[in-house]
Amino acid sequence: MRLSDFDYDLPAELIAQEPIKNREMSRLLVIRRSGGTLEHRSFSDIVELVQPGDVLVLNDTRVTAKRLWGRKGSGARVEVLTLRKLGGGRYEAMVKPGRRAHVGAEIIFAAGALKAEVVGRTDFGGRILEFAPGADAESLIDELGEVPLPPYIHRLLSDRERYQTVYARRAGSAAAPTAGLHFTPALLDKIRARGVRTAFVTLDVGIATFRPVRCENVLDHEMHSEAFWVSEESAETINSRKGRIVVVGTTTARALESAAVGKGRVAPSCGSTDLFITPGYEFKAVDALVTNFHMPRSTLLILVSALAGRDLILRAYAEAIRERYRLLSFGDAMFIE
């Protein structure tokens, strides 16, 4: 299975640089696997596409990572992405350039208002930073830090909450589960009124979501592990449904498939997953999927190809590009059923 089999020409002008004003008015490309047909709809039509008895499963993780710009004592500029609070003033972080972030190095932010020392390394090339005592590091990081948008988005957000889902509540992600950005509270209310129950799981999206696959043999790629949770309540809601499991986003799909204990059943779970879903994988907990359009040669494109078939997915992408859909994180969506 070659990486080049999951490639397509991505027009730079179609990469959405900012979210549209009304979340639910994105476009929606409906892909019907049974007949291989494509249909152009509005995202608000998702209310008609889910059915009474279905359960809609969403990832409630919240983006808490922040991008900071600092300098070493030598004056060299460094970029810091705080990923996870460890306690005791320590944070797991990515630092660029890494060669300047040796253990013992000091990084100064905002003309000395905030300082940190590199006190360790992580297994995946990150660093452990310890912020100087006496400063309210958490508040200053939040005040000084930028939202860590994907590298293909070049505009700053005027409203940070537009890179959060409206149901985000559990801190811990470096990136948003972007398929959920299209939902509004009113839209979710309409879906529930239709007889569709909702369930929430959590998968903390790591920085590896932005890392390209570099192996030409897809099966040689190793996924970075990410923490996930499926509560007893959510497992019961999913397992007692009368209709389909409709999953919002590839992160939710990976969480449910990691918790699956048979066809259509999941177990309450708390752990980490490095599940890499490729064509040939037998889905156990995904009947339909809401997802955004993804980068060429990415693990996300490979996952949706596993669900719908590579040829159908690439045909759908070609159609979306012809119809000038907005692509990637702030772009339009597809519904695979």
N, C-alpha and C positions, 0 to 999 in steps of 0.2 A: 504494500500500500504506500504509494508515493505522495510526498507532500505537495508536489506540483499538480496532483490530481484535484487539489482543493484551492485552486488559484482562480482569480478573475481580475479583470481590469477595473480598478476602483477610481472613478473620476474624482479628483481632488475637490472640484467645485460642488460635489454632492455630499461631502462630509459636513454634517450640520455643526455649526460653530456655537450655537446657542439654542436653548429649548424654545419651542413656540409658546406663545402667551397662554393658551388654553391647553392644558395637558391632554385632555381627551379628544382633541380635534386633530391629532396626528392621523396620518393615513395608515391603513391596515391592509396588507396583502394576505388574503386567505388562501391557504394551500390545502387542497383536499387530496389526501394520499390515495384514497380508494380509486378515484378516477383520474388523478393527475391534473386536476383543473386548478386554475388561478382566478381569483376574483378580487376586484379593487373595492375596498370599503373605507369607512371612517372608523377610527378606533372606538368611538362611542357605540358602534354597532356590535361591540363585543357582548353587550347585553342580550342581543338576539342570538348570538352564536353559542353561548353557554346554554345548557338545558336544565330544567328542574331536575333535581336529584344529583347533579354534578357537585363536586367540591372544588373550589378554586384555592390553590395553594400558593402562598406568597412568602418571599424571604424578607423578614422584618429587620435585617441588619441595618445599622446606621454608620455612615461614613464619619469616622473620627480622626483619621489621619490628617496631618497638616504639613504643608511644604514651607520650609523656612530658608532664608538666605543668611549666611553668616560668614565670618572670616576667621582664619587661624591667626595666631599671634604674629605670624610673618606677613599678614595682610592678604594671603591667598584666599580667594573667594570659594566657598563651598555651598552646596545645596544639600539640605537635610529634609528627609521625609520621615516624620515620626509615625510609626505604625501601631505601636501597642504600648500602653502604660504598664510597667512591671511592678511599680511600687517603690517606695523609698527614694523618689526623685529620679528613678531610672526608666528609660524608654528604649524599646526596640526601634531601630531606625535604619534607613538606607542613607548613605552619604556619598555624594559625588563631588569631585573625583575620589574614589576609594583610596588611592595611593596617598592622599593627604590626610587620611583618617586612621593613622596608626594608633595603637593603644597608648594612652598617655597624652594624646593631642588635646588641646583646648580649642573650643569653637566659641566665638563671641558673636552675639546677636544684638541688633539694635543699639550699637555703640556702647555695649557693656551692660544694658538693662537685663540681659539674660546670658548666662554662660553655661557651657556643658563640657564635660571631659569624656573622651572615648575610653571606656573601661573594659570593653570586651568585643568579641566578634560573634556572629551567629553562623550557623551551618550553611546558610544560603548566601553568604557574602555581605550580610548586613553588619551593623554595629550596635553595641549597647552604649547609650549615652547616660551619664549621670549629671543632672543639672545641679548647679551650685545651691547649697542650702540658704535659706533666708529669702529667696525669691519665690513668688507664687508661680512656679513653672507652668502648671496646667493653664492658668488664666492667661499668662503671657503668650504661651504657644497658641492658644485660641485667638488671642488678639492680633498677634503678629503673623500668624500662619495663613497661607493661601489654601483654598480648596484644591486638592491634588487631582486636577482634571487629567484625562488621558493625554498622551503626548501629541495626538493629532488635533487637539482643540487648542487654539491659539488666542482665545479671548478670555478675559477674566469675567467671572460671574458677578453681576450686580447684586444678586440675591443668592446667598449660599444655599438656601433651602431648595433651590431648583435642582440641585444635585443630590437631593434626598427624596425617597418615596414618601408619600403622605402618611404611611403607616410605619415608617422607620422608628424603632425604639431601642434596639439592643446595640450598644456601642461596640465597635471593633473592626470596621472595614477600611480598607485603603481605596476602595472604589465602590460606586453604587451598583446595585443590581438593576441595570438600566431598563429592563423590560417593564419594571414596575413604575417607572416614572410617568407613564401615561394614565395611571389611575388617579381619580379624585375621590374624596369622600362621597360625593353625590353619586358617582358612577358605581361605587361599591355598594351603596345603599340600593340602587336599582337592581344590581345583580342579586343581592340577597332577597329582595322583594320578589324576584322571579322564582325563588325556591332553590337557589344555589347557596350552599354553605361555604364559608371561608375558613381556612386553617393557615396558621403561620408556622414557619420553620425558620431557622437561622443558619446561614452559612456566611462566615466572615470572609469577604473577598480580599485576597492577598495581592501584593504588588506584582506577583507572577502573572496576573491576568493580562498585564501589558507586555510580557516577554514573548518574543516570537518563537515559534517552533523552528529549530535549526537542523533537525535530523531529516534527511530526505526520506528515510524509511520512517513513516509515521509511528510505527510501533516501538521505535527506539526512544521516543520522547518520554521523559519522566515528569509527571505533574508535581508541583509543589503542594505540600499538604496544607489543608485549610480546616479550621475548626467548624463543626456543625452541631446543631441540636434539633431534635424532634421531640416535643413534649408528649406526655401521655394523652393530654387532651387533643392535641392535633392528630396523633396516631389513631385515636378512637374515632375522630371525625372522618378521617380518610377511610378507615377500615369499615365503617358502618354506612358509607354512602350507598345510594341506589343507582347512581349514574357513573360518569367518568371522573377520572382525576385530571383536572385541567391545571397545568403547571405554569406559573409565571416566571420565566427566566431560566437560563441554563444553570445558574447557581442553585436554584430550587430543585431543578431536575437532578443535579448531582447529589444534593442532600438526600432526596427521597430514594434515589437508586442505591445510595450507600446504606440506607436504613431498611431497604426492602427485605422481607422474609418470605417471599412467595409472590405469585402473580396478584397484583392489586392490593397487597398488604405491606404495611411498614411497622416496625417496632419502635417504641420510644428509644431514642438514642442520644448519646452525648460523647463526642470524640472528635477525631479528625479523619479526613478523607483525601486520598490522592487519586481517586477514581478518574480514569481517562476513558471516555466513551468514544469509541471508533466504530465505523461501519462493521456490521456483523454482531454488534452487541444486542442482546435481547432485553428490551425495556420491560421492567416489572411494575413500575409505579408511575408511568407517564402515558396517559392516553391522548392528550392534546397539549400543545405548548404555545404560549405567547412568548415571543422573543423579538429582539431588535435585529437589525442587519449587522453582520460581523466582518471583521478584517479578513482579507484573503490569507490563506495558509495558517489560520488560527485554530486553536483547540476548540473554540466555540463553533466555528464553521464546520469543523469535523463532527462535532456532537450533533448538530442539526441535520447533517448529512446522514448520520447513523439512524436518525429517527425517520426521515422522509425519503432518503435515497439521494446520492450525490447528484445524479442527473436532474432530478426534479428540483432540488435546491438551486443548482446552478442555472437552471432555466428560469426559476423564480427571481433570482438575482438579476439576470439579464433583462427580464421584464421590468423589474423595479427601476433599473438604470434607464431603460428606454422611456419609462413614464416619469422620470425625474423625481423619484422618491428621495427624501432626505435620509442619509445613511449614518450608521454607527451610533454612538452613545446618546446623542441628543436628537437622533433621527426618528424615522417612522418605524412601524412594527409589522410583524407577520404573525398569523395564527395558523399553526399547523394542526390539522385534525384528521 
